Amino acid sequence: MSLTPSLQTASSSATRWVALVVGIFLLSGFLQAISVAAVFFGAMSYIGNAPNFMVKAIAEANGVETPSFMAYIVKYSIPILIPVYAVIYIIFYSGWVL
């Protein structure tokens, strides 16, 4: 039994919308992972994002002592940010808590 042309158009249009919604749902995990990685790991260094670099430049211009690139990573990124990221992962992404 064949569908009339208007029903075929409607059914193919609906199929496209379903495929689009399913595709967006499947890709949303990838987009979330890329976004989280860009934001979180951009904070790991001065070079990671523009606001970090800008704050460092403003602080240095006002005479505030700031750590070097490696000192920032050793003093702040590793001991502070890595544990914070681990907690965020456990709470939001691992499935253990939420």
Backbone as CSV, one residue per row, in Angstrom:
resi,resn,N_x,N_y,N_z,CA_x,CA_y,CA_z,C_x,C_y,C_z
1,MET,0.844,-1.163,0.000,0.000,0.000,0.000,0.894,1.231,0.000
2,SER,0.686,2.071,-0.971,1.543,3.242,-1.076,0.851,4.465,-0.488
3,LEU,1.668,5.342,0.072,1.130,6.575,0.663,0.918,7.616,-0.422
4,THR,-0.004,8.496,-0.187,-0.198,9.595,-1.127,1.004,10.522,-1.023
5,PRO,1.263,11.339,-2.048,2.436,12.220,-2.017,2.477,13.147,-0.799
6,SER,1.330,13.655,-0.373,1.340,14.561,0.783,1.703,13.815,2.066
7,LEU,1.238,12.552,2.203,1.592,11.760,3.379,3.063,11.349,3.342
8,GLN,3.578,11.077,2.141,4.997,10.725,2.025,5.858,11.912,2.437
9,THR,5.482,13.096,2.023,6.221,14.296,2.391,6.157,14.522,3.892
10,ALA,5.000,14.384,4.469,4.842,14.576,5.910,5.630,13.531,6.686
11,SER,5.586,12.294,6.217,6.297,11.242,6.936,7.801,11.418,6.811
12,SER,8.319,11.824,5.663,9.753,12.029,5.522,10.194,13.252,6.322
13,SER,9.333,14.270,6.385,9.642,15.448,7.186,9.694,15.092,8.671
14,ALA,8.733,14.288,9.113,8.732,13.853,10.513,9.954,12.991,10.808
15,THR,10.313,12.143,9.859,11.494,11.296,10.038,12.749,12.149,10.170
16,ARG,12.839,13.193,9.373,13.992,14.092,9.465,14.053,14.772,10.820
17,TRP,12.901,15.214,11.321,12.874,15.872,12.631,13.263,14.907,13.741
18,VAL,12.772,13.690,13.666,13.139,12.677,14.672,14.640,12.413,14.600
19,ALA,15.180,12.281,13.407,16.618,12.052,13.254,17.415,13.231,13.802
20,LEU,16.936,14.438,13.551,17.610,15.632,14.057,17.609,15.657,15.583
21,VAL,16.467,15.386,16.186,16.357,15.391,17.652,17.233,14.307,18.257
22,VAL,17.207,13.118,17.684,18.042,12.019,18.192,19.522,12.368,18.012
23,GLY,19.874,12.942,16.889,21.262,13.344,16.647,21.732,14.386,17.635
24,ILE,20.898,15.379,17.906,21.250,16.410,18.880,21.415,15.792,20.261
25,PHE,20.528,14.882,20.619,20.620,14.216,21.924,21.922,13.431,22.026
26,LEU,22.276,12.709,20.976,23.500,11.915,21.009,24.741,12.797,21.017
27,LEU,24.713,13.892,20.272,25.860,14.790,20.214,25.973,15.673,21.446
28,SER,24.895,15.838,22.208,24.951,16.730,23.357,25.976,16.262,24.380
29,GLY,26.180,14.959,24.498,27.215,14.450,25.396,28.600,14.874,24.946
30,PHE,28.837,14.820,23.637,30.120,15.263,23.105,30.293,16.768,23.290
31,LEU,29.249,17.533,23.015,29.336,18.980,23.169,29.559,19.374,24.621
32,GLN,28.905,18.667,25.523,29.095,18.951,26.950,30.533,18.627,27.352
33,ALA,31.058,17.525,26.903,32.430,17.151,27.235,33.433,18.168,26.706
34,ILE,33.234,18.612,25.482,34.136,19.603,24.896,34.039,20.921,25.649
35,SER,32.838,21.340,25.997,32.651,22.598,26.720,33.279,22.554,28.104
36,VAL,33.033,21.465,28.820,33.594,21.332,30.166,35.115,21.309,30.106
37,ALA,35.663,20.561,29.171,37.119,20.489,29.047,37.709,21.856,28.711
38,ALA,37.070,22.581,27.809,37.591,23.894,27.427,37.577,24.868,28.599
39,VAL,36.505,24.880,29.360,36.396,25.816,30.484,37.285,25.399,31.641
40,PHE,37.166,24.159,32.067,37.910,23.716,33.242,39.414,23.687,32.999
41,PHE,39.825,23.116,31.902,41.254,22.994,31.684,41.849,24.282,31.124
42,GLY,41.012,25.197,30.671,41.506,26.539,30.353,41.908,27.281,31.607
43,ALA,41.287,26.951,32.718,41.626,27.582,33.992,42.917,27.023,34.584
44,MET,43.435,25.970,34.004,44.643,25.341,34.540,45.897,26.180,34.296
45,SER,45.838,27.151,33.414,47.017,27.970,33.134,46.604,29.395,32.815
46,TYR,47.581,30.284,32.818,47.314,31.668,32.407,46.925,31.718,30.941
47,ILE,47.528,30.872,30.158,47.337,30.907,28.711,46.008,30.272,28.316
48,GLY,45.398,29.518,29.219,44.188,28.773,28.921,43.027,29.605,28.435
49,ASN,42.847,30.786,28.980,41.768,31.645,28.498,42.131,33.110,28.695
50,ALA,41.490,33.963,27.952,41.832,35.382,27.945,41.635,36.065,29.301
51,PRO,40.543,35.808,30.037,40.405,36.487,31.327,41.542,36.177,32.301
52,ASN,42.032,34.944,32.323,43.179,34.634,33.192,44.383,35.473,32.805
53,PHE,44.649,35.541,31.528,45.794,36.293,31.031,45.618,37.780,31.324
54,MET,44.391,38.276,31.169,44.106,39.692,31.408,44.272,40.036,32.888
55,VAL,43.773,39.185,33.770,43.907,39.434,35.211,45.376,39.451,35.604
56,LYS,46.155,38.529,35.053,47.589,38.508,35.342,48.247,39.800,34.878
57,ALA,47.925,40.253,33.678,48.519,41.484,33.148,48.117,42.699,33.980
58,ILE,46.859,42.786,34.391,46.395,43.913,35.212,47.078,43.881,36.574
59,ALA,47.186,42.698,37.172,47.837,42.578,38.477,49.302,42.997,38.389
60,GLU,49.996,42.539,37.352,51.404,42.917,37.181,51.546,44.414,36.937
61,ALA,50.619,45.005,36.188,50.674,46.446,35.919,50.475,47.260,37.195
62,ASN,49.751,46.714,38.156,49.517,47.412,39.427,50.518,47.027,40.508
63,GLY,51.558,46.305,40.126,52.617,45.970,41.067,52.352,44.772,41.955
64,VAL,51.309,44.019,41.679,51.014,42.820,42.465,51.900,41.694,41.951
65,GLU,52.539,40.991,42.869,53.411,39.902,42.473,52.570,38.704,42.032
66,THR,52.855,38.194,40.855,52.117,37.046,40.331,53.090,35.907,40.054
67,PRO,52.630,34.665,40.183,53.532,33.541,39.922,53.795,33.370,38.428
68,SER,54.910,32.722,38.131,55.207,32.400,36.731,54.244,31.306,36.259
69,PHE,54.349,30.974,34.994,53.468,29.958,34.411,53.593,28.635,35.163
70,MET,54.820,28.143,35.330,55.027,26.854,36.001,54.687,26.945,37.487
71,ALA,54.997,28.060,38.124,54.659,28.211,39.544,53.145,28.181,39.745
72,TYR,52.409,28.806,38.832,50.948,28.777,38.908,50.429,27.349,38.827
73,ILE,50.970,26.579,37.902,50.522,25.191,37.750,50.862,24.374,38.991
74,VAL,52.099,24.541,39.502,52.538,23.749,40.652,51.833,24.184,41.940
75,LYS,51.684,25.501,42.146,51.104,26.001,43.400,49.580,25.975,43.437
76,TYR,48.941,26.194,42.298,47.488,26.358,42.305,46.734,25.313,41.491
77,SER,47.184,25.065,40.281,46.429,24.156,39.412,46.398,22.733,39.953
78,ILE,47.560,22.191,40.232,47.613,20.789,40.662,47.001,20.599,42.053
79,PRO,47.422,21.352,43.080,46.859,21.058,44.411,45.423,21.530,44.631
80,ILE,44.955,22.531,43.879,43.612,23.069,44.128,42.628,22.645,43.040
81,LEU,42.961,22.890,41.780,41.995,22.656,40.706,41.771,21.179,40.408
82,ILE,42.798,20.362,40.440,42.612,18.932,40.150,41.656,18.292,41.154
83,PRO,41.807,18.516,42.491,40.810,17.955,43.420,39.399,18.508,43.200
84,VAL,39.298,19.793,42.876,37.981,20.383,42.606,37.359,19.711,41.384
85,TYR,38.160,19.496,40.342,37.650,18.828,39.145,37.238,17.391,39.449
86,ALA,37.988,16.718,40.318,37.630,15.347,40.697,36.281,15.326,41.406
87,VAL,36.051,16.267,42.310,34.767,16.343,43.019,33.635,16.647,42.041
88,ILE,33.861,17.578,41.124,32.845,17.914,40.124,32.536,16.696,39.259
89,TYR,33.568,15.948,38.875,33.348,14.741,38.084,32.507,13.729,38.861
90,ILE,32.875,13.506,40.118,32.154,12.518,40.923,30.692,12.918,41.097
91,ILE,30.442,14.182,41.360,29.076,14.649,41.608,28.228,14.658,40.336
92,PHE,28.754,15.217,39.272,27.923,15.479,38.094,28.060,14.485,36.938
93,TYR,29.210,13.841,36.789,29.440,13.065,35.582,29.607,11.562,35.804
94,SER,29.977,11.129,36.976,30.255,9.708,37.184,28.994,8.868,37.312
95,GLY,27.898,9.482,37.745,26.671,8.737,37.957,26.573,8.171,39.371
96,TRP,27.573,8.395,40.197,27.545,7.896,41.560,26.629,8.714,42.448
97,VAL,26.584,10.025,42.234,25.816,10.913,43.123,24.535,11.377,42.459
98,LEU,24.638,12.047,41.338,23.438,12.580,40.657,23.149,11.784,39.402
